[in-house]
Amino acid sequence: MKNSIKIELTRYLLDLVDEGVLTNDDAGEWHFEAFNADYYLTGYFNCNMWLQMHNIDPFEAVSICQQYERDNYGDTYGIYDNSEKTVNMLVYIYGEELLNEFQAETVEELKMLLLLLADL
């Protein structure tokens, strides 16, 4: 994951903690709440710009998504025929990676780790 994406998603998670979306009551559902309950980004133009901003080639993005599916499900199931689907799947993947890296058990611990990383 590119550092620019890591910082962006860290700030996004910090906002969700501050807004009370992520709580101790749903610690096992943080990834779902943050990256699966709704789209991270909508609109083809916005998603194309997001890829450009993070210097990600669209074909590279599709390849990352397909590899994730092969690694986790044994085959590819998603059809990444537009930037919106692709970006939201990438964010899903990177969000999972980021939360696994933190291994926080409480929202207070998560917030502390997010704040440390957001200052970079």
ChimeraX attribute file (.defattr): number of C-alpha atoms within 10 A of each C-alpha:
attribute: neighborCount
match mode: 1-to-1
recipient: residues
	/A:1	12
	/A:2	10
	/A:3	10
	/A:4	12
	/A:5	16
	/A:6	18
	/A:7	16
	/A:8	12
	/A:9	21
	/A:10	22
	/A:11	17
	/A:12	17
	/A:13	24
	/A:14	21
	/A:15	15
	/A:16	17
	/A:17	19
	/A:18	13
	/A:19	10
	/A:20	11
	/A:21	13
	/A:22	24
	/A:23	18
	/A:24	14
	/A:25	10
	/A:26	14
	/A:27	15
	/A:28	12
	/A:29	14
	/A:30	22
	/A:31	21
	/A:32	14
	/A:33	15
	/A:34	22
	/A:35	21
	/A:36	16
	/A:37	10
	/A:38	11
	/A:39	15
	/A:40	18
	/A:41	14
	/A:42	14
	/A:43	12
	/A:44	14
	/A:45	11
	/A:46	14
	/A:47	20
	/A:48	18
	/A:49	13
	/A:50	17
	/A:51	17
	/A:52	12
	/A:53	11
	/A:54	12
	/A:55	11
	/A:56	13
	/A:57	12
	/A:58	17
	/A:59	11
	/A:60	10
	/A:61	18
	/A:62	22
	/A:63	14
	/A:64	16
	/A:65	25
	/A:66	20
	/A:67	15
	/A:68	17
	/A:69	16
	/A:70	13
	/A:71	10
	/A:72	10
	/A:73	10
	/A:74	10
	/A:75	12
	/A:76	14
	/A:77	11
	/A:78	13
	/A:79	11
	/A:80	18
	/A:81	9
	/A:82	14
	/A:83	22
	/A:84	21
	/A:85	20
	/A:86	25
	/A:87	26
	/A:88	20
	/A:89	24
	/A:90	20
	/A:91	22
	/A:92	20
	/A:93	18
	/A:94	18
	/A:95	25
	/A:96	16
	/A:97	14
	/A:98	18
	/A:99	16
	/A:100	11
	/A:101	9
	/A:102	12
	/A:103	11
	/A:104	15
	/A:105	11
	/A:106	15
	/A:107	20
	/A:108	13
	/A:109	13
	/A:110	22
	/A:111	20
	/A:112	14
	/A:113	16
	/A:114	23
	/A:115	14
	/A:116	11
	/A:117	13
	/A:118	16
	/A:119	8
	/A:120	7
